[in-house]
């Protein structure tokens, strides 16, 4: 057996293909214990013990059921100039609602529409996982799922539109006209993302996000961070257990070592991924890059010796910051990243502790007057046009390489 990783997206193993096609052809599907009927209604669950052996099923979400014709009109028949990006699920389009009731509800006239690629092996599972998890949550740092559509072979998801696109596009966008993120915004984004993960971990089901990375952190018009893409989310362990055991899916470089090695997924496996993102924010470099010199291709292995010394840290800080960052507090964040990347899950802090630490750093930073903001950085209104067609869900990626890794054992 093999574990398949993608640098920018995960893919399912080939053996899943026939099962997914069979489920897609049925009139009623059940992937995680919740039953969906083809007419888009939510009948009572039959228990779902085979799909969810613990019986832990999230409450049914209150989502709007969109018709396919509505979404065709909203996206101008999925016209190419409304295309925002493409991922493993399919293509993502920008749309405009004409429904005044929806707009008055605070959702805004702009939406993002994910449309399933008929050839996608993972799409059906991701579609329902998004509804199961994201549809049942409401938090300022989680992207809002507005509704879904299921008509014939068409499976779609409808989200709030995120004006500033993904964190990935800001940090690593090739040929982008975007200016580098200043220190203040980087810290703000980290705090928001940490709050989002902390909320998931503190929920009744202790939801493990499982695929935390820069491309899944989206930014609204004020650069508030929101976590998106719950296709890999997993209900966490019960009180009597420390972890859940599952097949290993994720993105290489971000997945925690204990998860990759054993299939044991801990709540603190997400903390490891957050530590990776913190390093990327500090350095402006991707966690893995085969184009870097030998010894520098794996960011974690390369920069770890620099994270505990202020003078050494300067050598790896993102040059795009132009030295405009408080060295004292950047060192604290580097040290926080270091403890998030501990090999043993028990040695990592909780996401609540991470969020509180970042908030304290931000508070002290402002109190001491050390906030450093580039006055030339555009405001939300000034650079809105630049990001108009940045993907809010799946930013375009130039690298799309799959990595087969040996699976040490069989996971359920």
VOPAGU-2260 file (C-alpha; in pm, 1 decimal, decimal comma):
REM VOPAGU-2260
SITE   aa  ch    i         X         Y         Z
SITE  UNK   A    0       0,0       0,0       0,0
SITE  UNK   A    1     111,1     355,6     -59,7
SITE  UNK   A    2      44,5     694,3      89,4
SITE  UNK   A    3      -8,1     963,7    -169,3
SITE  UNK   A    4      85,9    1324,0     -94,5
SITE  UNK   A    5      44,6    1625,1    -315,6
SITE  UNK   A    6     244,9    1938,0    -255,8
SITE  UNK   A    7     -53,8    2169,9    -287,3
SITE  UNK   A    8    -345,5    1926,7    -253,4
SITE  UNK   A    9    -402,0    1570,5    -137,1
SITE  UNK   A   10    -531,9    1301,6    -371,2
SITE  UNK   A   11    -708,3     978,0    -289,0
SITE  UNK   A   12    -558,9     641,4    -360,6
SITE  UNK   A   13    -660,9     475,2    -685,7
SITE  UNK   A   14    -851,6     199,8    -505,2
SITE  UNK   A   15   -1109,1     454,2    -387,7
SITE  UNK   A   16   -1220,7     536,5    -741,2
SITE  UNK   A   17   -1478,9     261,8    -788,2
SITE  UNK   A   18   -1631,6     310,6    -443,6
SITE  UNK   A   19   -1675,8     683,2    -497,2
SITE  UNK   A   20   -1831,7     634,8    -840,0
SITE  UNK   A   21   -2073,7     382,5    -692,2
SITE  UNK   A   22   -2176,9     624,0    -418,0
SITE  UNK   A   23   -2216,0     908,4    -665,9
SITE  UNK   A   24   -2454,4     699,3    -873,3
SITE  UNK   A   25   -2681,8     615,5    -583,4
SITE  UNK   A   26   -2996,1     811,7    -499,9
SITE  UNK   A   27   -2890,4     842,9    -136,2
SITE  UNK   A   28   -2533,2     875,3     -13,3
SITE  UNK   A   29   -2388,4     838,6     332,9
SITE  UNK   A   30   -2020,5     900,6     390,0
SITE  UNK   A   31   -1989,1    1015,6     749,0
SITE  UNK   A   32   -2304,2     897,0     915,6
SITE  UNK   A   33   -2532,5    1171,5     781,1
SITE  UNK   A   34   -2778,0    1090,5     504,8
SITE  UNK   A   35   -2844,0    1322,3     211,6
SITE  UNK   A   36   -3124,3    1259,6     -34,9
SITE  UNK   A   37   -3095,8    1351,4    -399,9
SITE  UNK   A   38   -3369,9    1614,7    -372,9
SITE  UNK   A   39   -3149,9    1812,9    -138,5
SITE  UNK   A   40   -3351,3    1754,8     179,2
SITE  UNK   A   41   -3208,1    1623,7     503,9
SITE  UNK   A   42   -3397,9    1313,1     621,3
SITE  UNK   A   43   -3339,1    1173,4     967,5
SITE  UNK   A   44   -3014,0     985,6    1009,4
SITE  UNK   A   45   -3033,2     607,5    1021,4
SITE  UNK   A   46   -2750,3     599,8    1270,6
SITE  UNK   A   47   -2455,2     566,1    1039,9
SITE  UNK   A   48   -2272,3     325,6    1268,0
SITE  UNK   A   49   -2071,0     167,0     986,6
SITE  UNK   A   50   -1945,2     502,2     856,5
SITE  UNK   A   51   -1911,9     656,2    1203,3
SITE  UNK   A   52   -1851,3     373,9    1451,5
SITE  UNK   A   53   -1844,9     603,5    1755,0
SITE  UNK   A   54   -2188,0     742,6    1667,0
SITE  UNK   A   55   -2049,5    1096,9    1687,8
SITE  UNK   A   56   -2246,9    1285,6    1423,3
SITE  UNK   A   57   -2248,7    1661,2    1401,2
SITE  UNK   A   58   -2587,2    1838,0    1411,0
SITE  UNK   A   59   -2753,8    1898,5    1077,2
SITE  UNK   A   60   -2649,6    2236,3     937,6
SITE  UNK   A   61   -2898,9    2502,1     840,2
SITE  UNK   A   62   -2780,4    2578,1     489,5
SITE  UNK   A   63   -2952,2    2721,1     188,1
SITE  UNK   A   64   -3022,7    2478,2     -94,3
SITE  UNK   A   65   -2933,6    2652,2    -419,8
SITE  UNK   A   66   -3064,9    2543,3    -756,8
SITE  UNK   A   67   -2816,6    2483,8   -1035,0
SITE  UNK   A   68   -2991,1    2746,3   -1246,3
SITE  UNK   A   69   -2938,1    3003,7    -969,9
SITE  UNK   A   70   -2567,0    2931,8    -965,1
SITE  UNK   A   71   -2540,2    2940,9   -1344,0
SITE  UNK   A   72   -2694,8    3286,8   -1336,5
SITE  UNK   A   73   -2475,4    3400,1   -1046,3
SITE  UNK   A   74   -2154,4    3294,3   -1224,4
SITE  UNK   A   75   -2269,1    3405,1   -1571,0
SITE  UNK   A   76   -2292,6    3042,5   -1678,9
SITE  UNK   A   77   -1953,0    2967,7   -1521,1
SITE  UNK   A   78   -1788,9    3206,1   -1763,6
SITE  UNK   A   79   -1410,0    3191,2   -1783,1
SITE  UNK   A   80   -1365,6    3546,0   -1656,7
SITE  UNK   A   81   -1535,1    3448,7   -1328,7
SITE  UNK   A   82   -1290,7    3162,6   -1268,5
SITE  UNK   A   83   -1099,8    3212,5    -944,7
SITE  UNK   A   84    -891,8    2897,1    -933,9
SITE  UNK   A   85    -888,6    2519,9    -944,3
SITE  UNK   A   86    -814,5    2246,9    -691,9
SITE  UNK   A   87    -861,2    1876,6    -640,3
SITE  UNK   A   88   -1236,8    1919,8    -593,5
SITE  UNK   A   89   -1285,6    2115,5    -914,0
SITE  UNK   A   90   -1307,3    2476,1   -1025,3
SITE  UNK   A   91   -1401,8    2776,0    -813,7
SITE  UNK   A   92   -1596,3    3068,8    -957,8
SITE  UNK   A   93   -1692,2    3410,6    -836,6
SITE  UNK   A   94   -2063,8    3481,2    -837,2
SITE  UNK   A   95   -2304,5    3763,3    -762,6
SITE  UNK   A   96   -2630,1    3708,0    -576,9
SITE  UNK   A   97   -2945,7    3884,8    -683,3
SITE  UNK   A   98   -3140,4    3747,1    -387,4
SITE  UNK   A   99   -3209,0    4050,7    -168,0
SITE  UNK   A  100   -3304,9    3832,3     128,9
SITE  UNK   A  101   -2967,1    3661,2     118,1
SITE  UNK   A  102   -2784,4    3993,5      94,8
SITE  UNK   A  103   -2988,6    4144,2     377,9
SITE  UNK   A  104   -2891,1    3843,7     588,4
SITE  UNK   A  105   -2537,8    3981,1     591,8
SITE  UNK   A  106   -2386,2    3739,2     343,5
SITE  UNK   A  107   -2306,3    4005,9      85,2
SITE  UNK   A  108   -2373,8    4001,9    -286,9
SITE  UNK   A  109   -2048,6    3824,4    -378,4
SITE  UNK   A  110   -2007,9    3449,3    -339,0
SITE  UNK   A  111   -1754,6    3181,7    -424,1
SITE  UNK   A  112   -1888,4    2867,7    -593,0
SITE  UNK   A  113   -1702,4    2535,3    -589,5
SITE  UNK   A  114   -1813,1    2305,1    -869,8
SITE  UNK   A  115   -1727,4    1935,4    -859,9
SITE  UNK   A  116   -1509,2    1805,6   -1140,1
SITE  UNK   A  117   -1683,0    1493,6   -1274,0
SITE  UNK   A  118   -1344,7    1320,6   -1295,4
SITE  UNK   A  119   -1252,0    1400,3    -935,1
SITE  UNK   A  120   -1199,2    1099,1    -711,1
SITE  UNK   A  121   -1207,6    1297,4    -388,9
SITE  UNK   A  122   -1481,5    1544,7    -476,8
SITE  UNK   A  123   -1784,7    1361,5    -339,5
SITE  UNK   A  124   -1621,0    1293,5      -4,3
SITE  UNK   A  125   -1492,1    1648,7      21,4
SITE  UNK   A  126   -1831,2    1791,4     -73,9
SITE  UNK   A  127   -2008,0    1611,7     209,1
SITE  UNK   A  128   -1726,3    1665,1     458,9
SITE  UNK   A  129   -1747,6    2039,6     399,4
SITE  UNK   A  130   -2120,7    2031,2     473,0
SITE  UNK   A  131   -2081,6    1806,2     776,0
SITE  UNK   A  132   -1816,7    2020,0     941,1
SITE  UNK   A  133   -1810,1    2375,3     809,3
SITE  UNK   A  134   -2187,9    2382,7     771,3
SITE  UNK   A  135   -2229,8    2316,2    1141,2
SITE  UNK   A  136   -1993,2    2585,8    1267,9
SITE  UNK   A  137   -2015,2    2959,5    1302,2
SITE  UNK   A  138   -1698,6    3146,5    1400,8
SITE  UNK   A  139   -1533,1    3468,1    1290,9
SITE  UNK   A  140   -1220,2    3280,7    1183,9
SITE  UNK   A  141   -1387,6    3007,8     978,4
SITE  UNK   A  142   -1505,6    3071,5     623,2
SITE  UNK   A  143   -1883,6    3079,9     612,9
SITE  UNK   A  144   -2052,5    2807,4     409,9
SITE  UNK   A  145   -2374,5    2955,3     273,5
SITE  UNK   A  146   -2524,0    2650,4     108,1
SITE  UNK   A  147   -2491,3    2370,8    -141,9
SITE  UNK   A  148   -2640,5    2235,0    -463,6
SITE  UNK   A  149   -2697,1    1876,5    -574,6
SITE  UNK   A  150   -2878,3    1825,6    -902,2
SITE  UNK   A  151   -2819,0    1520,6   -1120,6
SITE  UNK   A  152   -2438,9    1492,5   -1142,8
SITE  UNK   A  153   -2377,5    1846,8   -1028,1
SITE  UNK   A  154   -2232,7    1893,2    -679,4
SITE  UNK   A  155   -2153,4    2248,8    -570,2
SITE  UNK   A  156   -2068,6    2438,6    -252,9
SITE  UNK   A  157   -2136,3    2808,6    -198,0
SITE  UNK   A  158   -1922,8    3023,1      33,4
SITE  UNK   A  159   -1881,5    3382,4     133,2
SITE  UNK   A  160   -1637,8    3556,4    -100,3
SITE  UNK   A  161   -1297,9    3637,5      51,7
SITE  UNK   A  162   -1175,5    3959,5    -109,0
SITE  UNK   A  163    -806,7    3925,5     -32,4
SITE  UNK   A  164    -765,6    3564,5    -139,5
SITE  UNK   A  165    -532,9    3319,4      30,2
SITE  UNK   A  166    -234,4    3375,8     255,0
SITE  UNK   A  167     -42,8    3154,1      13,7
SITE  UNK   A  168     -93,2    3400,5    -271,3
SITE  UNK   A  169      40,4    3686,6     -58,8
SITE  UNK   A  170     347,8    3501,9      64,0
SITE  UNK   A  171     441,3    3303,6    -244,8
SITE  UNK   A  172     242,3    3440,8    -541,3
SITE  UNK   A  173     464,2    3420,9    -848,1
SITE  UNK   A  174     459,7    3728,9   -1069,3
SITE  UNK   A  175     202,4    3883,8    -840,8
SITE  UNK   A  176     150,1    4259,1    -820,3
SITE  UNK   A  177      72,9    4221,0    -450,0
SITE  UNK   A  178     300,3    4401,3    -208,2
SITE  UNK   A  179     459,6    4191,4      68,5
SITE  UNK   A  180     260,0    4159,0     387,6
SITE  UNK   A  181     396,5    4392,8     656,9
SITE  UNK   A  182     472,4    4261,8    1003,2
SITE  UNK   A  183     151,7    4391,7    1162,4
SITE  UNK   A  184     -67,2    4207,5     913,8
SITE  UNK   A  185     132,4    3885,6     947,0
SITE  UNK   A  186      76,9    3887,4    1321,6
SITE  UNK   A  187    -291,4    3969,8    1277,8
SITE  UNK   A  188    -334,2    3678,6    1036,3
SITE  UNK   A  189    -156,9    3435,1    1267,5
SITE  UNK   A  190    -378,4    3538,3    1559,5
SITE  UNK   A  191    -697,0    3491,3    1357,7
SITE  UNK   A  192    -591,6    3150,9    1225,7
SITE  UNK   A  193    -490,0    3040,2    1576,2
SITE  UNK   A  194    -830,5    3141,1    1712,1
SITE  UNK   A  195   -1000,8    2940,8    1438,0
SITE  UNK   A  196    -806,7    2623,8    1518,8
SITE  UNK   A  197    -852,1    2676,4    1893,3
SITE  UNK   A  198   -1228,8    2699,3    1838,8
SITE  UNK   A  199   -1232,6    2369,1    1648,8
SITE  UNK   A  200   -1027,8    2195,3    1916,3
SITE  UNK   A  201   -1251,0    2327,7    2195,1
SITE  UNK   A  202   -1574,8    2218,5    2025,0
SITE  UNK   A  203   -1774,4    1927,2    2166,5
SITE  UNK   A  204   -1629,9    1691,0    1904,7
SITE  UNK   A  205   -1271,4    1824,0    1927,5
SITE  UNK   A  206   -1251,2    1857,2    1550,8
SITE  UNK   A  207    -904,3    1798,9    1406,4
SITE  UNK   A  208    -857,2    2006,9    1092,7
SITE  UNK   A  209    -577,5    1784,3     950,1
SITE  UNK   A  210    -466,2    2000,1     655,6
SITE  UNK   A  211    -356,7    2334,1     798,4
SITE  UNK   A  212    -146,1    2530,8     547,4
SITE  UNK   A  213    -117,2    2876,4     391,1
SITE  UNK   A  214    -345,2    2799,2      95,8
SITE  UNK   A  215    -627,9    2711,2     336,0
SITE  UNK   A  216    -605,7    3042,7     521,4
SITE  UNK   A  217    -820,6    3301,5     347,3
SITE  UNK   A  218    -834,5    3676,4     405,8
SITE  UNK   A  219   -1136,4    3905,3     397,5
SITE  UNK   A  220   -1134,8    4270,8     298,5
SITE  UNK   A  221    -972,0    4371,3     627,0
SITE  UNK   A  222    -714,4    4088,2     625,4
SITE  UNK   A  223    -897,6    3890,0     890,3
SITE  UNK   A  224    -791,4    3527,0     860,7
SITE  UNK   A  225   -1048,8    3252,5     806,9
SITE  UNK   A  226    -982,3    2881,0     777,4
SITE  UNK   A  227   -1133,8    2710,5     473,1
SITE  UNK   A  228   -1151,6    2367,3     311,0
SITE  UNK   A  229   -1271,2    2106,7     560,2
SITE  UNK   A  230   -1240,6    1813,0     320,6
SITE  UNK   A  231    -997,8    1632,7     552,4
SITE  UNK   A  232   -1142,4    1734,4     890,2
SITE  UNK   A  233   -1180,9    1454,5    1142,2
SITE  UNK   A  234   -1374,6    1420,0    1467,1
SITE  UNK   A  235   -1119,6    1399,8    1746,6
SITE  UNK   A  236   -1064,1    1130,3    2008,9
SITE  UNK   A  237   -1302,2    1059,3    2295,2
SITE  UNK   A  238   -1210,3    1145,7    2652,1
SITE  UNK   A  239   -1064,7     797,9    2709,4
SITE  UNK   A  240    -832,0     811,8    2409,4
SITE  UNK   A  241    -542,6    1035,6    2310,7
SITE  UNK   A  242    -575,3     998,2    1934,3
SITE  UNK   A  243    -774,0     858,7    1644,1
SITE  UNK   A  244    -624,4     617,5    1392,7
SITE  UNK   A  245    -694,2     686,5    1028,1
SITE  UNK   A  246    -553,9     673,8     677,8
SITE  UNK   A  247    -281,8     929,2     627,1
SITE  UNK   A  248    -387,6    1214,0     400,2
SITE  UNK   A  249    -252,6    1565,6     393,7
SITE  UNK   A  250       6,4    1793,5     240,5
SITE  UNK   A  251     372,9    1702,9     257,9
SITE  UNK   A  252     571,6    1926,4     488,2
SITE  UNK   A  253     271,6    2031,6     697,7
SITE  UNK   A  254     165,6    1690,4     832,0
SITE  UNK   A  255     289,3    1606,1    1182,3
SITE  UNK   A  256     560,7    1337,4    1198,1
SITE  UNK   A  257     367,2    1105,5    1432,5
SITE  UNK   A  258      71,0    1110,5    1194,4
SITE  UNK   A  259     279,8    1032,6     887,6
SITE  UNK   A  260     466,7     753,7    1066,2
SITE  UNK   A  261     180,5     578,2    1246,1
SITE  UNK   A  262    -155,0     712,1    1128,8
SITE  UNK   A  263    -219,6     829,6    1484,3
SITE  UNK   A  264    -391,8    1166,3    1461,0
SITE  UNK   A  265    -384,8    1390,7    1769,1
SITE  UNK   A  266    -552,2    1725,7    1829,2
SITE  UNK   A  267    -199,4    1861,0    1859,1
SITE  UNK   A  268    -114,8    1731,4    1511,9
SITE  UNK   A  269    -278,8    2056,1    1397,5
SITE  UNK   A  270     -41,5    2249,5    1622,9
SITE  UNK   A  271     251,2    2113,1    1423,9
SITE  UNK   A  272      99,0    2241,7    1098,9
SITE  UNK   A  273      49,0    2579,9    1261,8
SITE  UNK   A  274     416,6    2583,9    1356,8
SITE  UNK   A  275     508,3    2523,0     994,1
SITE  UNK   A  276     293,6    2816,4     881,5
SITE  UNK   A  277     457,1    3037,2    1145,1
SITE  UNK   A  278     798,8    2956,3     995,8
SITE  UNK   A  279     671,0    3039,9     648,5
SITE  UNK   A  280     539,0    3372,4     777,7
SITE  UNK   A  281     872,7    3457,9     938,9
SITE  UNK   A  282    1089,9    3357,8     643,4
SITE  UNK   A  283     864,3    3411,9     342,5
SITE  UNK   A  284     973,5    3067,8     219,4
SITE  UNK   A  285     779,8    2749,2     148,2
SITE  UNK   A  286     831,2    2459,1     385,4
SITE  UNK   A  287     956,3    2242,7      97,7
SITE  UNK   A  288    1134,0    2370,4    -212,4
SITE  UNK   A  289    1355,8    2140,9    -424,0
SITE  UNK   A  290    1493,9    2445,9    -603,2
SITE  UNK   A  291    1674,6    2571,7    -294,7
SITE  UNK   A  292    2038,4    2470,5    -233,6
SITE  UNK   A  293    2121,4    2141,8     -61,0
SITE  UNK   A  294    2060,9    2167,0     309,5
SITE  UNK   A  295    1793,1    2433,6     264,5
SITE  UNK   A  296    1523,7    2244,6      75,3
SITE  UNK   A  297    1342,8    2144,7     395,5
SITE  UNK   A  298    1270,9    2470,3     577,1
SITE  UNK   A  299    1224,3    2311,6     919,9
SITE  UNK   A  300    1556,1    2127,4     914,0
SITE  UNK   A  301    1734,9    2431,0     777,6
SITE  UNK   A  302    1612,7    2709,3    1007,0
SITE  UNK   A  303    1562,0    2527,8    1338,6
SITE  UNK   A  304    1913,8    2621,4    1463,7
SITE  UNK   A  305    1832,5    2990,0    1397,5
SITE  UNK   A  306    1509,9    3011,0    1596,4
SITE  UNK   A  307    1650,1    3055,2    1947,2
SITE  UNK   A  308    1902,2    3331,7    1878,6
SITE  UNK   A  309    1800,2    3687,8    1787,4
SITE  UNK   A  310    2115,5    3754,8    1585,9
SITE  UNK   A  311    2087,3    3431,1    1390,6
SITE  UNK   A  312    1716,5    3484,1    1334,0
SITE  UNK   A  313    1787,6    3800,2    1132,8
SITE  UNK   A  314    1960,6    3585,2     870,9
SITE  UNK   A  315    1643,1    3395,2     785,6
SITE  UNK   A  316    1374,1    3663,0     826,1
SITE  UNK   A  317    1178,9    3745,0     510,8
SITE  UNK   A  318    1381,4    3999,2     315,2
SITE  UNK   A  319    1054,3    4147,8     188,4
SITE  UNK   A  320     998,7    4290,1     534,8
SITE  UNK   A  321    1293,8    4520,4     474,0
SITE  UNK   A  322    1396,7    4491,5     837,0
SITE  UNK   A  323    1066,4    4648,2     947,7
SITE  UNK   A  324     980,2    4417,1    1234,0
SITE  UNK   A  325    1044,3    4418,5    1610,7
SITE  UNK   A  326    1334,3    4179,1    1666,8
SITE  UNK   A  327    1232,9    4105,6    2026,0
SITE  UNK   A  328     884,7    3987,4    1937,3
SITE  UNK   A  329     986,8    3810,7    1618,9
SITE  UNK   A  330    1219,5    3603,5    1839,2
SITE  UNK   A  331     928,8    3516,1    2069,7
SITE  UNK   A  332     724,5    3401,9    1772,4
SITE  UNK   A  333    1018,6    3200,2    1638,9
SITE  UNK   A  334    1052,1    3028,8    1975,7
SITE  UNK   A  335     678,0    2963,5    1981,1
SITE  UNK   A  336     707,0    2803,9    1637,6
SITE  UNK   A  337     989,5    2588,4    1766,7
SITE  UNK   A  338     781,3    2444,6    2049,8
SITE  UNK   A  339     486,5    2388,9    1811,2
SITE  UNK   A  340     720,3    2173,9    1600,1
SITE  UNK   A  341     822,4    1942,2    1883,6
SITE  UNK   A  342     832,0    1578,3    1770,3
SITE  UNK   A  343     613,3    1457,4    2056,0
SITE  UNK   A  344     253,4    1586,3    2052,3
SITE  UNK   A  345     246,6    1609,2    2432,6
SITE  UNK   A  346     535,0    1857,0    2423,0
SITE  UNK   A  347     346,5    2100,1    2199,2
SITE  UNK   A  348     122,4    2374,1    2341,1
SITE  UNK   A  349    -251,3    2371,1    2282,9
SITE  UNK   A  350    -390,1    2602,1    2016,1
SITE  UNK   A  351    -557,2    2803,8    2291,0
SITE  UNK   A  352    -214,0    2861,2    2447,5
SITE  UNK   A  353     -70,8    2951,1    2106,1
SITE  UNK   A  354    -348,7    3202,7    2042,4
SITE  UNK   A  355    -308,5    3359,8    2386,5
SITE  UNK   A  356      69,1    3388,6    2340,1
SITE  UNK   A  357      30,1    3560,4    2004,1
SITE  UNK   A  358    -232,1    3795,6    2147,7
SITE  UNK   A  359      -0,1    3885,2    2435,4
SITE  UNK   A  360     285,6    3955,8    2192,9
SITE  UNK   A  361      56,4    4174,9    1984,4
SITE  UNK   A  362     -69,2    4362,1    2293,0
SITE  UNK   A  363     281,0    4427,8    2429,4
SITE  UNK   A  364     399,3    4519,7    2082,5
SITE  UNK   A  365     138,8    4795,9    2061,5
SITE  UNK   A  366     180,3    4907,8    2422,0
SITE  UNK   A  367     553,3    4964,4    2373,6
SITE  UNK   A  368     496,7    5151,4    2051,1
SITE  UNK   A  369     691,7    4900,3    1846,5
SITE  UNK   A  370     423,3    4842,7    1586,5
SITE  UNK   A  371     586,3    4867,6    1246,1
SITE  UNK   A  372     353,1    4925,4     954,9
SITE  UNK   A  373     463,6    5022,1     606,7
SITE  UNK   A  374     265,2    5338,9     531,4
SITE  UNK   A  375     285,3    5262,3     159,7
SITE  UNK   A  376     100,7    4933,4     195,1
SITE  UNK   A  377    -238,9    4969,2      22,7
SITE  UNK   A  378    -556,6    4982,6     225,8
SITE  UNK   A  379    -842,6    4738,9     171,3
SITE  UNK   A  380   -1007,2    4972,7     -78,7
SITE  UNK   A  381    -686,5    5062,7    -261,3
SITE  UNK   A  382    -581,1    4711,3    -358,9
SITE  UNK   A  383    -923,4    4553,2    -402,9
SITE  UNK   A  384    -890,5    4547,8    -781,9
SITE  UNK   A  385    -554,4    4376,3    -764,4
SITE  UNK   A  386    -708,6    4078,4    -584,0
SITE  UNK   A  387   -1042,3    4071,1    -759,5
SITE  UNK   A  388    -972,9    3737,4    -924,5
SITE  UNK   A  389    -745,6    3581,1    -667,9
SITE  UNK   A  390    -884,3    3243,4    -566,2
SITE  UNK   A  391   -1062,4    3255,8    -230,3
SITE  UNK   A  392   -1059,7    2877,7    -203,6
SITE  UNK   A  393    -803,1    2715,5    -429,9
SITE  UNK   A  394    -533,0    2956,1    -552,1
SITE  UNK   A  395    -359,6    2859,4    -873,3
SITE  UNK   A  396     -52,4    2648,5    -809,5
SITE  UNK   A  397     250,2    2610,4   -1035,2
SITE  UNK   A  398     372,8    2296,1    -861,0
SITE  UNK   A  399     153,9    1988,2    -846,7
SITE  UNK   A  400     366,5    1685,6    -767,8
SITE  UNK   A  401     249,8    1362,3    -606,0
SITE  UNK   A  402     474,3    1176,4    -363,2
SITE  UNK   A  403     419,2     803,9    -291,5
SITE  UNK   A  404     538,7     709,7      56,3
SITE  UNK   A  405     528,2     359,5     212,6
SITE  UNK   A  406     244,1     308,1     453,4
SITE  UNK   A  407     375,2     129,9     765,6
SITE  UNK   A  408      45,1     -36,2     846,2
SITE  UNK   A  409    -322,8     -43,2     746,0
SITE  UNK   A  410    -541,4     226,0     895,7
SITE  UNK   A  411    -918,6     247,9     915,2
